[in-house]
């Protein structure tokens, strides 16, 4: 199976000026563990995860004044839509992260998470039984 078949195509996007609380609220409402950060003044795409928000709050930072742009990852590892799910899982294990932004050129197509991969593998196992 390919990443394009397993990824979440409805991507939560936020800007770097969103507060951590705003970002966390949107993530909670959408029940997702990450948001893609688009900054028109920057090259590339960033990602902020629930872990990034947790780490900031755990350090005592104020989620109402801290900006998402100060807590995201810009050096994102991207997946291509034609990658296999196994290749995406291997990249996550190597990098120690749970989300990959899926790009086609510079266009964000989706996000694939560990949860997406587990869902696909579980469904395949159930279908084979």
LINQUIWO-V454451 format. One record per residue. PHI is phi in whole degrees, -180 to 180 (none if undefined). Layout:
PHI
PHI
This chain:
none
-101
-56
-59
-87
-109
-73
-87
-85
-88
-103
-78
-119
-135
-101
-67
-90
-61
-76
-61
-64
-60
-64
-62
-63
-64
-63
-65
-62
-88
57
-124
-100
-156
-139
-81
-108
-109
-122
-63
-94
-128
-90
89
-125
-110
-141
-122
-119
-57
-64
-62
-65
-60
-63
-65
-67
-63
-84
87
-77
-84
-67
-88
-118
-72
-96
-54
-60
-88
-131
-101
-104
-92
-86
-77
-90
-102
-108
-95
-63
-91
-59
-79
-62
-63
-66
-64
-62
-64
-64
-65
-64
-60
-88
72
-132
-117
-139
-127
-78
-100
-119
-121
69
-106
-90
-77
-97
173
-135
-115
-118
-56
-60
-62
-65
-62
-61
-63
-67
-67
-64
-66
-67
-64
-68
-77
-79
